[in-house]
Amino acid sequence: MTNPKEILVSTTSSSDGLIVKEYLKPIPAHMELRRRNKILFWFGLACLFSALVCFVLIYFTNIQVLGINAFIEPSKFFLSVTIMSWTFGWLLFYLQNQRAVRIFSWATVILMGFELVIITMQAAQGKKSHFNISTPADALLFSLMGVAITIFVFWVAYIAWLFYRQKTFTISYSFLWGIRLGMTLFVVYALTGFVMVANMAHTVGAPDGGPGLPYTNWSTQYGDLRVAHFFGMHSLQFLPFVGWLLNNNKNTIKYIAVI
């Protein structure tokens, strides 16, 4: 008996009349991801490990920022960058311009790594990393974070353009359009970050730091720009997955993106 997870790739007949079947065992997802993009695989793994360290620090430290443990914020960013890095690592495999992919991968490591270092460093000091201009040094760090994320968003926009520009792919139309639209919405909703910077806050109608949902700390009493920011940017994962499920239904994935 064969393993039901094995894939039949060929059937041949030997000289003595026996039928020989060759099976291909699927590569585990983590090994396939590492094969597709080693840079983003290892960076995502490092971010995941860092998130676990932050979780430990949440339980063993009492440093507070805006009424919650200071290490909750970096743990969220480490998890988010882990998911983002592995998503890009998987999807960029379909681009023919692998030189651009390699440069983008290293840009992700440098720019996001820079952001994460500042966020964690400020948290360890009991300070906000975002919207913090209380001292010249804090203001400089916040400004540098803004520069880094702006460069990164432009890079993602360029990668999205490559997906629109390339004419031939080995994936279904719905999956391709899921990738294209997912990256497009990622860029669009990244711009909500600039709205937060303009307001110097993410809460709408009240100062930051009020009652919020567990872990995310999204405001439960007022508007919170982080909600749209979160769901819009994670369309990078949602739309390609839906597109993959739809299997060549290109128009449906467009409707879903509009909704």
N, C-alpha and C positions, 0 to 999 in steps of 0.2 A: 504494500500500500504506500501511496505517496502522501506527503504532507499536504493538506488541503490549501496551505498558503503558498505552495510551490506553483510556478507558472510554467506550463508546457510551451517550449520554444521550438521543438522540432520532433518529427517522427520519421524514422528511417527503417529500412529492412536490411538485415544482415544477409550474408551469403548463404547461411543455413536456414533462412526463412523466418528467423526470429524478428519480431518488431522491437526496435530499440527507441525508447522515448527519452528525450533530454529535457530536464527541468532546470529552471532558473529560480534560485531562492531570492526573494526580495531582500534588498539591503535594509537593515534597520534605519529608521528615520534619522537618528543622530549621526550615523555614519554617512548617510547620503548627504546630509546638510554639511558635514565636514568636507566631503568630496566636492560639493558645489562651491563652497566659499570658506576656506580655512580661517581667513582673517576674521570674518564676522562670527563664525562658529566659536572661536576661542574668546573673542571679545564678549559675546553674549554669555558664555560660560563664566567668565570673570565677573560680569555684572550680576549674574545669578548668585554666585558665591558671595559677592559683596552685599546683596540684598539679604541673604541669610545671616551675615554678620550683623547687619542693621537690626534684624528681628531679635537677635540675641541681646543687642544693646538696648532695645526697647524695654526688655524685661529686667535688665540689670543696671540701668541708669535712670536718674530722675531729672535729667535736663529737660526743661520745658520751653517750647516756642509757641506762642499764641494758644496756650492752654492745653497743648497736647505734647507727648514725648517728642523731643527734637528729631529722633532718628526715624520717625514715621515718614517724614518727607523724603529723605534720601532713599529709604527702602522702596517707596513708590516709584521714584525715578529709576532706580536700578532695575526694578521689575519691568517697567515700561520699556527701557532701552534694551533689555534682554529680548523681549518679544519683538521689538522693532528690528533689532540686529538680525535675529534668526529669520524673520520674515523677508527682509531684504536679501539675506544670504540665500534663501530658497528661490526667490522670484527672479533675481538678477541673473541666474543661470541661463534664462531664456534669451538674454540679449546677446547679439553677435559681437558687439563692441566690448569685449572683455577687458581691454585696456582701461576704458572708462570705468568699468565695474571695479577694477582693482584700485584705481585712484579714489573712487567714491568710498570703497571699503575702508581704506586708510584714513580718508577724511572723516568718516564716521567715528573711527576709533579716536582720532585726535580731538575732534570738536566735541563729541559727546563725552569723551573721557575728561576733557577740560571742564565741562559743565558739571559732571558728577563729582569731581574733586572739590570744586568750589561749594557745591550744595552740601557735601558731607563735612567739609572743613567748617563752614558756617554753623551747621547743626551742632557740631562738637563744641562750639563756643557759645551755644545757646542763642544764636542769632538767626534771623531770617536771611535766606539767600536771595529771594525775590522781593522786589519793591523796597529794598533796604538801602536808603541813602543817608543813614543816620551819621555816618562819618565819611570823610573823603575816601578812605580805604574801602569801606563797604560799597560806596557809590561806584568806585572804579571796578570792583569785582562784578557788580550787577551789570554795569555797562559792557564789560568784556563778555559776560554771559550772553547779553543781547547780540553782540557782534557774532559770537560763535554760532548761535542758533539761527541767525539770519543767513549766514554763509551756508549752513547745513540745509536750510529750507530751499535756497537757490539750487543747491546740488540735487536735492530730491526732484525739484521741478525739471532740471536738466535730464535726470534719469527717466522721469515720466515722459518727457519729450522724445527720448530715444525709443521708448515703447510705442509711441504714436508714429514715429518716423519709420521704424523697421517694418518691412513689408512681409517677410516670411517668418513663420513660427511653426513649431512642432506641437503646439497646444491648441485646444479648441477655441473658437471665436468667443464664446461666453467667458471662458477663463481669461483670455487675453483682455477682453473689455473689463472684466472684474479687476484685473491688475491696473489697467490704464485709469479707470475711474477711481479705484482705491487710492492710487498715488495722487491723482488730481485733488480729491477731497482732503487727503492728508495735507497737501500744500495750502488749500483754501482755509481749512480749519486751524492750521498753524498760525494763520494771520490773526486769529482771536487772541493770540498771545500779545500782539501789538495793542489790541484794545485794552487788555489788562494793564499793560505798561502805561498807556495813556491815562488810565484811571488810577494807576498805582495801587491797584487792588483787584481781587477776583470776585469779591462779593458785590452784588448790586443792591443798593438801598441801605447798606449798613457797613461799618468797618469790618475788616477780616477778623476772624477769631471767635465768632459766635458759635452756638450749638450746631453740630454737623453730624452727618452719617458716620457710622463706625468706619475707621481706617481711612476712607477717602476724605472725610471731614467736609464733604460738600454741605453747604448751608441748608438747614432744614426750615429756616424762617424767612430767608430772602433769596433773591436770585443769585446764581453762581455761574460765572462764565466757564468754570472748569468743566462743567457737565458737557456742554456743547464741544468744548475743546477735546475732551476725552473721547467721546463717541465719534466725532468727526475724524480725528486722527487715527482712531483704531478701525476706520473703514479700510485702512491698509490691509488688515487681516480679514475683515468681514466680507467685503465685496469680492476679492479673489476666491475666497472659499465658496461663496454662493455661486459665483461664475463657474467654478469647477463642478459644483453639484448640478448646475443646469444643463451642462453638456451641449454646447453649441446654440443655446437659445440667446442670441446676442441682444435682441430687443428687450427681453425681460430684465436682464441685468442693468440695462440703461434705465428702465422704469424704477427699479429698486434704488438705484443711485440717486435719482431725482427725488424720490420719497425721503 
